[in-house]
Amino acid sequence: MALHYQITAALCSVLHLCGCATPTALVTPASTAAPTSAPTSAPIASAVEVHLANGLSINQSAGEVMVHGKVAIRQGFLEQLVCFKGTREHESLIVVNVAASHIHAALLAVGAHAGHPGIWSRDKSTANDLKLEPPAGDLISVRVEYVSDGVTRRNDLGEWIEDARHQDQFKSIFVFAGSHFEPDGRGGQRYTADVTGSIVGLVTFGDELVAYAQVIPDQADIATPNWQANTARIPPEGSDVVLILKAITP
């Protein structure tokens, strides 16, 4: 099944459980010209909270998407913040076992609007040969909930990140970039973040579901690694956590 249909199926499941009508025209069959971006919006349902399979749930009244996961690392430089199991755990704070396309669908169901990932390239025709295009989409609050010493705590994920030079404060600004579709080699399309595991990004790979608002090239010779895990603030590796994503309205 093409990823267009997987996203639609996930979205239909969420909306059905929330008592909302099934959406239409969210996908393009493989036999016709397919879009390069994922669906960008969906109707807002009325239910308060719906628990879905594989650790995914939504709180409709709060506009939140909750994803269960585990702490992946507590030290070292970061390129990713949240990844899918079996992909980028070595450079991510949190690992989850929920497909990026399903989280995308859940964000649509709570009223968030997707944009596009950031892009960077070299442009030899200009004095400054680095060309940066920031990601777009609704601003997203990224928080993490966990239990420490019997107390449930909820932190901005940015509190788990620190400057290796201890000079700058991390600015926790993220957007619903929405990744994109790419050919699957069989005449259809696949959702790129489902392949790469990029759930919440830090550096700019160009495939992020939720992207850091500032473009950070993913090559160390262009952008020296700077952000690292704030070990003192992070629970032990393997600890259960809940990732909480919420669109920030003006």
C-alpha positions in Angstrom: 0.0 0.0 0.0 1.4 3.4 -0.9 2.2 5.8 1.9 -0.5 8.2 0.7 -3.1 5.6 1.6 -1.4 4.7 4.9 -1.6 8.3 6.0 -5.2 8.5 4.9 -6.0 5.2 6.6 -4.5 6.5 9.9 -6.3 9.8 9.6 -9.6 8.0 8.9 -9.2 5.8 12.0 -8.5 8.9 14.1 -11.5 10.8 12.7 -13.8 7.8 12.9 -13.0 7.3 16.6 -13.5 11.0 17.2 -16.9 10.9 15.5 -15.9 12.9 12.5 -16.7 12.3 8.8 -14.1 10.5 6.7 -11.9 12.9 4.8 -11.6 12.8 1.0 -9.1 13.8 -1.7 -6.1 13.4 0.6 -4.1 11.1 -1.8 -3.2 10.8 -5.4 -3.2 7.3 -7.0 0.2 6.1 -8.2 -1.0 6.1 -11.8 -1.5 9.9 -11.8 0.8 12.8 -10.9 1.5 12.5 -7.2 2.1 15.5 -4.9 5.5 15.9 -3.4 4.1 17.1 0.0 2.0 15.3 2.6 -1.6 16.3 3.5 -1.6 19.7 5.2 -4.8 19.9 7.2 -7.9 18.0 8.3 -11.3 18.8 10.0 -11.2 19.2 13.8 -13.1 16.6 15.6 -15.0 17.0 18.9 -13.9 14.1 21.1 -11.8 14.9 24.2 -9.2 12.0 24.1 -8.7 8.9 21.9 -6.2 6.2 22.6 -4.9 4.5 19.4 -2.7 1.5 18.8 1.1 1.5 19.2 1.3 4.2 21.9 -0.4 7.0 19.9 -3.2 9.0 21.3 -4.8 12.5 20.9 -6.4 14.9 23.3 -8.8 16.8 21.2 -9.8 19.4 23.6 -6.2 20.3 24.4 -5.1 19.9 20.7 -2.3 17.5 21.8 -0.8 14.4 20.2 0.8 12.0 22.7 3.4 9.4 21.6 4.9 6.9 24.0 8.6 6.3 23.8 11.8 5.7 25.7 15.0 7.7 26.4 17.5 6.8 23.8 20.7 8.6 24.9 21.7 11.0 27.7 25.1 12.3 26.5 26.8 13.3 23.3 26.1 15.6 20.4 22.6 15.6 18.8 21.4 15.7 15.2 18.0 14.3 15.8 15.7 14.7 18.9 13.1 12.0 18.3 13.4 9.1 15.9 11.6 5.9 15.0 12.9 2.6 16.4 15.9 1.2 14.6 16.9 4.4 12.8 18.8 7.3 14.5 18.9 6.3 18.2 22.6 7.1 18.4 21.9 10.8 17.9 18.4 11.2 19.3 17.1 11.9 22.8 13.9 9.8 22.4 13.0 6.8 20.4 9.4 5.8 19.6 7.7 2.9 17.9 5.0 4.9 16.0 5.4 5.6 12.3 6.0 9.2 11.3 3.0 9.1 8.9 0.7 8.1 11.7 1.9 11.0 13.9 1.4 13.3 10.9 -2.2 12.0 10.6 -2.8 12.6 14.3 -1.5 16.2 14.1 -3.9 16.8 11.2 -6.7 15.4 13.3 -6.2 17.9 16.1 -6.2 20.8 13.6 -2.5 21.4 12.9 -1.3 22.5 9.4 1.8 21.1 7.8 4.3 23.0 5.7 7.6 21.7 4.4 11.0 20.8 5.7 13.9 23.1 5.6 16.6 23.0 2.8 20.2 24.1 2.6 22.6 24.1 -0.3 25.7 25.7 -1.6 25.4 28.5 -4.1 28.7 29.3 -5.7 27.2 32.3 -7.6 26.9 34.4 -4.4 29.4 35.9 -2.0 28.0 33.8 0.8 27.8 30.4 -0.8 25.4 28.9 1.8 21.7 29.1 0.8 19.2 28.4 3.6 15.5 27.9 3.2 13.8 27.5 6.7 11.1 25.0 7.3 7.4 26.0 7.3 4.3 24.9 9.0 2.3 25.5 12.3 4.5 26.2 15.3 4.6 23.1 17.5 5.2 22.8 21.2 7.4 19.8 21.9 7.2 18.6 25.5 8.1 15.3 27.3 6.4 13.7 30.3 8.0 11.2 32.6 8.0 9.9 36.1 11.0 10.7 38.4 11.0 9.7 42.1 7.3 8.9 41.9 6.5 12.4 40.6 5.1 13.0 37.1 7.1 15.7 35.4 6.5 17.6 32.2 9.3 19.5 30.5 9.9 21.4 27.3 12.1 19.1 25.3 14.5 22.0 24.9 15.4 21.6 28.6 17.1 18.4 27.6 19.5 20.2 25.2 22.5 22.3 26.1 25.2 24.3 24.3 28.5 22.3 24.4 30.3 25.7 24.9 27.8 26.7 27.6 27.3 30.1 25.9 23.9 29.9 24.3 20.4 28.9 25.5 18.6 26.5 23.2 15.6 28.2 21.7 12.9 25.6 21.5 11.1 26.6 18.3 9.7 23.8 16.1 7.3 23.6 13.1 5.0 21.0 11.6 7.1 20.5 8.5 5.3 17.4 7.4 8.2 15.6 5.7 7.3 14.7 2.0 6.7 11.9 -0.4 9.2 10.2 -2.6 9.1 7.4 -5.3 9.1 4.0 -3.7 10.7 2.3 -6.7 7.5 0.4 -7.6 5.5 3.1 -9.3 4.0 4.5 -6.1 5.0 6.9 -3.3 6.3 6.6 0.2 6.4 8.9 3.2 10.1 9.8 3.6 10.1 10.1 7.4 8.7 6.6 7.6 11.9 5.4 6.0 14.5 7.7 7.7 12.8 7.7 11.1 12.9 11.5 11.4 10.1 12.4 13.9 11.5 15.6 15.5 14.6 17.0 13.9 17.4 19.2 15.0 19.9 19.5 12.1 18.3 19.9 8.7 18.2 16.6 6.8 15.2 17.8 4.8 13.0 14.9 5.8 11.6 16.0 9.1 8.0 15.5 10.3 8.5 18.2 13.0 11.5 20.4 12.3 13.7 22.8 14.3 12.8 26.3 13.0 16.4 27.2 12.4 18.3 25.6 9.5 21.4 23.7 10.7 23.3 22.1 7.8 23.9 18.4 8.5 27.6 18.5 7.6 30.1 19.2 10.4 32.5 21.1 8.1 29.7 23.6 7.4 28.0 23.8 10.8 30.2 22.7 13.7 28.2 20.5 16.1 27.1 22.5 19.0 24.0 21.1 20.7 24.4 18.2 23.1 22.3 16.2 25.5 21.9 17.9 28.9 22.7 14.8 30.9 21.7 16.2 34.3 18.1 16.8 33.1 17.5 13.5 31.4 16.1 10.3 33.0 18.1 7.1 32.7 18.4 5.5 29.2 15.4 3.3 28.6 13.1 5.2 30.8 9.5 5.5 29.6 8.4 8.9 28.4 5.5 10.5 26.6 6.2 12.9 23.8 3.6 15.6 23.6 3.1 17.6 20.4 0.8 20.6 20.3 0.2 23.2 17.6 0.7 26.7 18.9 -2.0 29.1 17.7 -1.4 32.9 17.4 
